């Protein structure tokens, strides 16, 4: 059994020039079995064909919210409502698990300072740990592989993240040993947005409502209400919605 963890972000991971109105960095992971991912990929392609007659349309959270580019059609109220209903149906019916790590950068720098660990790397470590927990919890066939796919951010950033990943593979984390990572042949790859990977698009679309929830859980957040049942939980306790510090 192969599992795939798609990872994207919401917010800026930098600790300087923090926007006080949105000081949250959220890294969002969506983990699928290979079989379930294929079903999701086909369902999302059907949605794209229905509204854009083209499976190469890339769903992007910001552009959808602002009705920009191909999403100008969402200015039409009826089309927008139908699109969100259809998308929410996919979110609710497809089989996957959400893992998230969010950092309040203002609180984080107050506690640890500006020279503390990279927030992206901290969040990646958490998502990788939880991915192993998800696989081990599964009652299905024993997994033999965990592939992690991230969207490219730049050569320098990707190289730094690759080095962090290799460090985790050689040392493990506080909660997951290197042997547990090795057991599932954990490996990492980077893709461009233009590669049109539906799993990365779902991670992008989930990350923003999660970040909004972390910023203010009391505010109305319909998108979060749709997806929250997919967040990793165990014995009715949520373990996939981490907030630092």
VOBA-1610 file (N, C-alpha, C; in pm, whole numbers, padded with zeros to 5 digits, always signed):
BEGIN
Unk+00085-00120+00000Unk+00000+00000+00000Unk+00088+00124+00000Unk+00061+00214-00093Unk+00134+00340-00099Unk+00045+00452-00049Unk+00102+00542+00031Unk+00034+00661+00077Unk+00104+00784+00021Unk+00024+00887-00006Unk+00079+01012-00057Unk+00034+01126+00032Unk+00131+01207+00076Unk+00103+01325+00159Unk+00132+01450+00077Unk+00026+01524+00044Unk+00039+01648-00032Unk+00043+01765+00066Unk+00138+01856+00046Unk+00157+01964+00143Unk+00159+02100+00074Unk+00081+02193+00127Unk+00086+02333+00081Unk+00064+02423+00202Unk+00074+02552+00182Unk+00075+02645+00295Unk-00023+02760+00277Unk-00050+02827+00386Unk-00123+02953+00385Unk-00047+03051+00473Unk-00022+03170+00421Unk+00055+03268+00496Unk+00203+03261+00466Unk+00275+03359+00514Unk+00419+03371+00492Unk+00493+03306+00609Unk+00596+03227+00578Unk+00670+03159+00685Unk+00777+03248+00747Unk+00801+03367+00691Unk+00902+03457+00745Unk+00861+03514+00880Unk+00960+03541+00966Unk+00932+03592+01100Unk+00948+03743+01111Unk+00994+03807+01005Unk+01005+03953+01005Unk+00892+04012+00921Unk+00859+04136+00947Unk+00750+04205+00875Unk+00620+04126+00880Unk+00583+04085+00999Unk+00461+04006+01017Unk+00339+04095+01005Unk+00240+04050+00928Unk+00114+04122+00913Unk+00032+04100+01040Unk+00009+04204+01120Unk-00064+04185+01246Unk-00208+04138+01225Unk-00262+04162+01106Unk-00399+04120+01078Unk-00406+03971+01042Unk-00293+03915+01000Unk-00290+03773+00964Unk-00151+03719+00996Unk-00120+03701+01125Unk+00015+03659+01166Unk+00033+03507+01166Unk-00058+03437+01101Unk-00059+03290+01106Unk+00011+03229+00985Unk+00098+03132+01010Unk+00150+03047+00904Unk+00094+02908+00925Unk+00030+02853+00824Unk-00028+02719+00833Unk+00030+02631+00723Unk+00079+02516+00764Unk+00121+02413+00669Unk+00016+02303+00674Unk-00039+02271+00558Unk-00149+02177+00551Unk-00109+02054+00471Unk-00134+01937+00528Unk-00106+01813+00459Unk-00235+01734+00438Unk-00248+01674+00320Unk-00360+01586+00290Unk-00302+01449+00259Unk-00338+01349+00336Unk-00283+01215+00315Unk-00391+01122+00258Unk-00355+01058+00147Unk-00441+00962+00078Unk-00370+00828+00066Unk-00446+00720+00063Unk-00391+00598+00006Unk-00390+00620-00145Unk-00307+00547-00215Unk-00297+00566-00360Unk-00432+00541-00428Unk-00503+00439-00383Unk-00634+00407-00441Unk-00733+00520-00419Unk-00739+00574-00297Unk-00832+00682-00267Unk-00795+00811-00339Unk-00665+00831-00359Unk-00624+00952-00432Unk-00671+00947-00576Unk-00664+00832-00637Unk-00708+00822-00776Unk-00857+00855-00787Unk-00937+00811-00692Unk-01080+00842-00693Unk-01102+00992-00675Unk-01026+01054-00584Unk-01038+01198-00563Unk-00994+01274-00688Unk-00883+01233-00748Unk-00830+01303-00866Unk-00933+01305-00978Unk-00999+01191-01000Unk-01101+01184-01104Unk-01222+01270-01070Unk-01262+01272-00943Unk-01377+01353-00902Unk-01350+01502-00922Unk-01229+01546-00887Unk-01196+01688-00904Unk-01186+01723-01052Unk-01136+01632-01132Unk-01130+01658-01276Unk-01270+01672-01335Unk-01364+01593-01287Unk-01502+01606-01333Unk-01558+01743-01297Unk-01524+01792-01179Unk-01567+01926-01137Unk-01509+02032-01231Unk-01382+02019-01263Unk-01317+02116-01353Unk-01382+02114-01491Unk-01412+01995-01541Unk-01476+01984-01672Unk-01615+02048-01670Unk-01686+02032-01560Unk-01822+02086-01550Unk-01823+02238-01557Unk-01725+02302-01492Unk-01727+02449-01483Unk-01634+02518-01582Unk-01527+02451-01625Unk-01431+02516-01715Unk-01405+02437-01843Unk-01467+02320-01853Unk-01449+02236-01972Unk-01302+02206-01997Unk-01223+02198-01888Unk-01078+02180-01903Unk-01022+02127-01770Unk-00966+02006-01771Unk-00910+01952-01647Unk-00779+02021-01609Unk-00725+02104-01698Unk-00599+02172-01669Unk-00617+02301-01591Unk-00741+02339-01559Unk-00765+02453-01472Unk-00708+02421-01333Unk-00627+02510-01281Unk-00563+02488-01151Unk-00638+02565-01044Unk-00696+02492-00950Unk-00772+02556-00842Unk-00676+02618-00742Unk-00692+02749-00721Unk-00604+02823-00630Unk-00690+02905-00535Unk-00668+02888-00406Unk-00754+02946-00304Unk-00773+03096-00321Unk-00665+03170-00335Unk-00674+03316-00343Unk-00753+03359-00466Unk-00725+03297-00581Unk-00793+03335-00704Unk-00941+03302-00698Unk-00976+03191-00634Unk-01117+03155-00619Unk-01188+03256-00529Unk-01125+03291-00417Unk-01188+03386-00324Unk-01209+03523-00388Unk-01116+03564-00474Unk-01123+03695-00536Unk-01185+03692-00675Unk-01225+03572-00719Unk-01287+03555-00851Unk-01199+03611-00963Unk-01073+03573-00960Unk-00977+03621-01058Unk-00943+03512-01159Unk-00893+03555-01276Unk-00854+03460-01379Unk-00974+03377-01424Unk-00956+03246-01437Unk-01068+03161-01483Unk-01184+03157-01385Unk-01163+03208-01265Unk-01267+03203-01162Unk-01356+03327-01163Unk-01344+03409-01267Unk-01434+03523-01283Unk-01578+03478-01296Unk-01597+03355-01342Unk-01735+03304-01356Unk-01805+03297-01221Unk-01727+03297-01111Unk-01785+03286-00978Unk-01846+03418-00930Unk-01829+03525-01010Unk-01901+03648-00979Unk-02052+03625-00994Unk-02088+03528-01080Unk-02228+03493-01096Unk-02273+03414-00972Unk-02370+03465-00901Unk-02412+03408-00773Unk-02456+03262-00786Unk-02532+03232-00889Unk-02581+03095-00906Unk-02468+02998-00935Unk-02377+03040-01023Unk-02262+02954-01056Unk-02176+02933-00932Unk-02153+03042-00857Unk-02071+03033-00736Unk-02132+02936-00635Unk-02260+02946-00611Unk-02325+02857-00515Unk-02318+02712-00561Unk-02342+02689-00689Unk-02336+02552-00742Unk-02195+02496-00733Unk-02096+02580-00765Unk-01957+02535-00759Unk-01919+02496-00617Unk-01951+02581-00520Unk-01916+02549-00381Unk-01992+02426-00331Unk-02115+02410-00372Unk-02189+02290-00333Unk-02124+02164-00388Unk-02084+02171-00515Unk-02021+02055-00578Unk-01884+02027-00517Unk-01809+02133-00491Unk-01677+02114-00431Unk-01689+02059-00289Unk-01782+02115-00213Unk-01801+02067-00075Unk-01843+01920-00072Unk-01919+01878-00171Unk-01959+01737-00178Unk-01836+01647-00196Unk-01742+01691-00279Unk-01618+01616-00298Unk-01539+01612-00167Unk-01528+01727-00102Unk-01454+01736+00026Unk-01513+01640+00128Unk-01644+01632+00133Unk-01711+01549+00234Unk-01709+01400+00200Unk-01718+01366+00072Unk-01737+01226+00033Unk-01608+01151+00006Unk-01502+01220-00037Unk-01378+01150-00069Unk-01304+01109+00058Unk-01219+01007+00046Unk-01150+00950+00161Unk-01007+00999+00170Unk-00977+01074+00275Unk-00844+01130+00299Unk-00843+01182+00442Unk-00727+01222+00488Unk-00714+01278+00623Unk-00633+01406+00616Unk-00678+01505+00692Unk-00611+01636+00696Unk-00518+01644+00816Unk-00397+01692+00793Unk-00299+01718+00899Unk-00254+01863+00885Unk-00256+01939+00993Unk-00216+02079+00983Unk-00127+02121+01100Unk-00040+02215+01071Unk+00044+02276+01174Unk+00044+02426+01150Unk+00000+02501+01250Unk-00009+02647+01239Unk+00078+02714+01344Unk+00137+02826+01306Unk+00223+02900+01398Unk+00179+03046+01403Unk+00150+03092+01523Unk+00124+03233+01547Unk+00261+03299+01557Unk+00301+03370+01452Unk+00439+03420+01443Unk+00470+03528+01546Unk+00370+03605+01585Unk+00392+03708+01687Unk+00421+03642+01821Unk+00336+03547+01860Unk+00357+03476+01987Unk+00485+03393+01982Unk+00514+03337+01866Unk+00632+03251+01852Unk+00762+03330+01871Unk+00771+03447+01809Unk+00893+03527+01822Unk+00906+03585+01963Unk+00794+03616+02027Unk+00801+03664+02165Unk+00857+03556+02258Unk+00823+03431+02229Unk+00866+03321+02315Unk+01007+03273+02281Unk+01039+03266+02150Unk+01164+03204+02109Unk+01263+03299+02042Unk+01216+03417+02000Unk+01305+03511+01933Unk+01305+03491+01782Unk+01370+03584+01712Unk+01371+03582+01565Unk+01472+03483+01508Unk+01562+03434+01589Unk+01664+03342+01541Unk+01627+03198+01572Unk+01501+03175+01601Unk+01456+03040+01634Unk+01446+02955+01507Unk+01405+02830+01524Unk+01399+02737+01412Unk+01301+02785+01305Unk+01327+02744+01182Unk+01242+02778+01069Unk+01102+02721+01091Unk+00999+02806+01079Unk+00863+02761+01110Unk+00814+02658+01008Unk+00861+02667+00884Unk+00822+02569+00783Unk+00877+02432+00823Unk+01002+02429+00868Unk+01064+02302+00905Unk+00997+02241+01028Unk+00962+02325+01125Unk+00891+02276+01244Unk+00758+02211+01203Unk+00687+02279+01115Unk+00557+02230+01071Unk+00570+02103+00989Unk+00671+02097+00902Unk+00693+01976+00823Unk+00721+01856+00913Unk+00801+01875+01015Unk+00831+01767+01109Unk+00703+01713+01172Unk+00616+01805+01215Unk+00490+01764+01277Unk+00404+01685+01179Unk+00390+01735+01056Unk+00307+01666+00957Unk+00360+01527+00925Unk+00492+01515+00919Unk+00551+01384+00890Unk+00527+01285+01004Unk+00538+01334+01128Unk+00507+01248+01243Unk+00363+01199+01237Unk+00271+01291+01215Unk+00130+01255+01213Unk+00098+01163+01095Unk+00167+01180+00985Unk+00145+01091+00870Unk+00179+00947+00906Unk+00287+00929+00980Unk+00324+00794+01025Unk+00217+00738+01118Unk+00164+00822+01207Unk+00057+00777+01297Unk-00066+00732+01217Unk-00100+00809+01114Unk-00217+00777+01032Unk-00198+00641+00964Unk-00081+00620+00908Unk-00054+00493+00839Unk-00060+00376+00937Unk+00002+00394+01053Unk+00005+00285+01151Unk-00133+00255+01208Unk-00219+00357+01210Unk-00355+00339+01261Unk-00443+00265+01162Unk-00407+00272+01035Unk-00490+00213+00930Unk-00504+00063+00950Unk-00623+00015+00926Unk-00650-00129+00938Unk-00633-00201+00804Unk-00592-00124+00704Unk-00577-00183+00572Unk-00442-00255+00561Unk-00411-00294+00442Unk-00284-00361+00414Unk-00168-00276+00463Unk-00065-00339+00515Unk+00050-00266+00568Unk+00113-00181+00460Unk+00134-00054+00493Unk+00192+00038+00394Unk+00338+00006+00370Unk+00381+00021+00247Unk+00521-00001+00214Unk+00591+00127+00171Unk+00512+00235+00149Unk+00573+00357+00098Unk+00493+00480+00138Unk+00564+00585+00176Unk+00503+00716+00200Unk+00574+00818+00113Unk+00502+00871+00017Unk+00556+00975-00070Unk+00503+01111-00025Unk+00593+01207-00007Unk+00555+01342+00035Unk+00578+01435-00084Unk+00474+01507-00124Unk+00484+01598-00238Unk+00455+01740-00191Unk+00549+01830-00215Unk+00534+01971-00179Unk+00542+02056-00304Unk+00476+02172-00297Unk+00487+02267-00407Unk+00620+02340-00399Unk+00685+02356-00513Unk+00814+02426-00517Unk+00797+02571-00474Unk+00895+02622-00396Unk+00893+02762-00353Unk+01011+02839-00410Unk+01115+02770-00451Unk+01238+02833-00500Unk+01354+02740-00473Unk+01460+02750-00553Unk+01572+02656-00539Unk+01634+02658-00400Unk+01654+02779-00347Unk+01716+02792-00215Unk+01628+02732-00107Unk+01499+02768-00111Unk+01405+02718-00009Unk+01388+02567-00019Unk+01378+02518-00142Unk+01358+02373-00160Unk+01480+02294-00114Unk+01599+02347-00142Unk+01721+02279-00100Unk+01729+02273+00053Unk+01694+02384+00118Unk+01697+02389+00264Unk+01598+02288+00324Unk+01482+02278+00262Unk+01381+02184+00311Unk+01423+02040+00285Unk+01485+02016+00173Unk+01537+01882+00142Unk+01640+01841+00246Unk+01727+01935+00285Unk+01828+01906+00387Unk+01763+01875+00521Unk+01657+01949+00555Unk+01585+01922+00680Unk+01521+01784+00675Unk+01462+01750+00561Unk+01401+01619+00545Unk+01504+01508+00564Unk+01621+01523+00504Unk+01726+01421+00516Unk+01774+01407+00660Unk+01774+01520+00732Unk+01812+01516+00874Unk+01709+01435+00953Unk+01581+01454+00922Unk+01477+01377+00990Unk+01491+01228+00958Unk+01525+01198+00835Unk+01541+01058+00794Unk+01659+00991+00866Unk+01762+01068+00892Unk+01882+01010+00954Unk+01876+01010+01106Unk+01794+01098+01165Unk+01788+01110+01310Unk+01651+01078+01370Unk+01547+01092+01288Unk+01412+01080+01342Unk+01372+01208+01414Unk+01258+01205+01481Unk+01213+01317+01562Unk+01198+01267+01706Unk+01153+01355+01793Unk+01134+01317+01933Unk+01031+01205+01946Unk+00932+01206+01855Unk+00821+01110+01866Unk+00829+00994+01767Unk+00899+01012+01656Unk+00907+00908+01554Unk+01053+00880+01522Unk+01096+00757+01541Unk+01236+00720+01518Unk+01267+00713+01368Unk+01394+00718+01337Unk+01435+00706+01197Unk+01394+00572+01139Unk+01390+00469+01224Unk+01351+00336+01177Unk+01204+00331+01133Unk+01120+00408+01203Unk+00978+00411+01164Unk+00961+00483+01030Unk+01037+00590+01007Unk+01033+00656+00877Unk+01084+00562+00769Unk+01193+00492+00799Unk+01255+00402+00701Unk+01163+00285+00668Unk+01086+00241+00766Unk+00994+00127+00746Unk+00898+00153+00632Unk+00857+00279+00618Unk+00760+00314+00515Unk+00825+00378+00393Unk+00957+00362+00382Unk+01031+00414+00264Unk+00990+00557+00233Unk+00991+00640+00338Unk+00947+00779+00325Unk+01041+00856+00233Unk+00984+00925+00135Unk+01066+01007+00046Unk+00989+01133+00007Unk+01062+01230-00046Unk+01005+01362-00071Unk+01032+01405-00214Unk+00938+01483-00270Unk+00957+01539-00403Unk+00888+01675-00409Unk+00928+01755-00507Unk+00876+01890-00522Unk+00814+01906-00661Unk+00700+01975-00667Unk+00632+01996-00795Unk+00597+02143-00811Unk+00584+02185-00936Unk+00541+02321-00966Unk+00389+02329-00965Unk+00337+02449-00939Unk+00192+02468-00944Unk+00139+02431-01083Unk+00217+02465-01186Unk+00173+02438-01324Unk+00163+02289-01353Unk+00219+02204-01267Unk+00209+02059-01288Unk+00067+02008-01267Unk-00018+02092-01210Unk-00161+02063-01198Unk-00187+01932-01122Unk-00135+01928-01000Unk-00154+01810-00915Unk-00273+01836-00822Unk-00378+01759-00839Unk-00503+01783-00766Unk-00486+01773-00615Unk-00397+01686-00568Unk-00374+01674-00424Unk-00316+01801-00365Unk-00224+01865-00436Unk-00168+01992-00390Unk-00273+02102-00392Unk-00363+02097-00488Unk-00469+02198-00495Unk-00565+02184-00377Unk-00593+02062-00337Unk-00679+02044-00219Unk-00608+02095-00094Unk-00479+02068-00082Unk-00404+02117+00034Unk-00408+02270+00039Unk-00396+02335-00076Unk-00402+02481-00083Unk-00540+02532-00040Unk-00644+02466-00087Unk-00780+02510-00057Unk-00819+02486+00089Unk-00761+02386+00151Unk-00790+02356+00292Unk-00711+02447+00385Unk-00589+02483+00346Unk-00499+02558+00435Unk-00558+02691+00481Unk-00623+02765+00390Unk-00672+02898+00426Unk-00782+02895+00532Unk-00888+02815+00516Unk-00990+02813+00623Unk-00935+02762+00756Unk-00836+02672+00752Unk-00774+02627+00877Unk-00700+02742+00943Unk-00625+02819+00863Unk-00552+02935+00917Unk-00649+03036+00978Unk-00761+03058+00911Unk-00862+03150+00964Unk-00919+03100+01096Unk-00940+02970+01105Unk-00992+02912+01229Unk-00890+02929+01342Unk-00764+02905+01314Unk-00660+02921+01416Unk-00651+03066+01460Unk-00666+03157+01366Unk-00659+03300+01398Unk-00774+03342+01489Unk-00895+03293+01461Unk-01011+03328+01543Unk-01116+03218+01532Unk-01116+03123+01626Unk-01212+03011+01622Unk-01357+03054+01638Unk-01381+03176+01685Unk-01518+03221+01710Unk-01584+03280+01586Unk-01505+03313+01484Unk-01560+03375+01363Unk-01628+03271+01275Unk-01731+03317+01205Unk-01800+03228+01112Unk-01702+03181+01005Unk-01701+03050+00980Unk-01603+02992+00888Unk-01665+02868+00823Unk-01757+02889+00728Unk-01830+02777+00669Unk-01740+02672+00606Unk-01632+02714+00542Unk-01542+02619+00476Unk-01479+02525+00578Unk-01442+02578+00694Unk-01383+02495+00798Unk-01484+02393+00850Unk-01609+02435+00863Unk-01713+02343+00912Unk-01728+02223+00819Unk-01708+02247+00688Unk-01722+02138+00591Unk-01609+02037+00605Unk-01488+02087+00631Unk-01370+01998+00628Unk-01326+01944+00764Unk-01379+01998+00873Unk-01322+01966+01004Unk-01334+01818+01041Unk-01435+01749+00986Unk-01449+01607+01018Unk-01338+01523+00955Unk-01264+01581+00861Unk-01155+01509+00794Unk-01021+01525+00867Unk-01016+01612+00967Unk-00891+01634+01041Unk-00860+01513+01127Unk-00735+01473+01129Unk-00693+01351+01199Unk-00733+01356+01346Unk-00802+01250+01388Unk-00844+01240+01528Unk-00828+01096+01574Unk-00823+01079+01704Unk-00808+00948+01764Unk-00886+00947+01894Unk-00976+00851+01907Unk-01060+00840+02027Unk-01129+00972+02058Unk-01186+01031+01952Unk-01264+01156+01960Unk-01182+01277+02003Unk-01051+01268+01995Unk-00965+01382+02024Unk-00887+01418+01898Unk-00886+01547+01865Unk-00820+01592+01742Unk-00669+01600+01763Unk-00595+01535+01674Unk-00449+01536+01680Unk-00386+01597+01554Unk-00470+01639+01461Unk-00418+01691+01335Unk-00433+01839+01318Unk-00457+01913+01428Unk-00478+02058+01420Unk-00384+02125+01521Unk-00257+02123+01492Unk-00156+02173+01585Unk-00140+02324+01573Unk-00123+02388+01690Unk-00092+02530+01693Unk+00030+02553+01779Unk+00127+02629+01727Unk+00247+02667+01802Unk+00241+02818+01828Unk+00296+02873+01935Unk+00343+02795+02051Unk+00222+02757+02140
//
